[in-house]
């Protein structure tokens, strides 16, 4: 088990007993896959998926990379900003279209207002919301890039979570170079996206923000891991050109902005890391000279 897997699993275990405080309706680990979960957040109609892509162990620490996906509900305002392929897949047989019943949880007893009473209530209220996730046995049939809205990275040094980064874009734009054709029930092909027209135009920052705030404030917060500093960088983003047959090309474009948000949790370890980095480079540094690196 990787260190980040241990940390996130501990967060989720603690959140399970405090869902009414966490802005979370429901969560589920993805069976048969390591370090992957679905999250049904309050106030969002769709479902988020966080899945580990890779973990790198170095002499300085552990670096892990996750993708973040968002499966929109049919009634989601962003549904039509997804590509035609994503919309067709979402509405098809690969997805669970049933509802899940979620019992409402209260911090205080509804009848007496106490937080420590032992009253039993038979008139529990349930919230019904769409399951809206890929069927377990069909996940392998989904292309990895479908529904992806961003990447999240974690850095762990000396068993301490030191930073977290999310990378996305103001708009996640993809052009259909050859257009998009669909065949109707009458067997006739019809063009629904013209050649070189936009097929995907997802608001990346807007969709990533609720989950990143949940991850930062609720999941890590339950372990008393709090951000000391947040750094936001913006630069020219990339648009994707879908040439068909799985060929995707990227090109820098002023029409989109790449956005990277980094939260730093443990700056006080900076001096220790600088010492390791200098030694790894074959340099001799007296410890007293490292005072200037400490916060």
Order of alpha helices (4+ residues) and beta strands (2+ residues): alpha-beta-beta-beta-beta-alpha-beta-beta-beta-beta-beta-beta-beta-beta-alpha-beta-beta-alpha
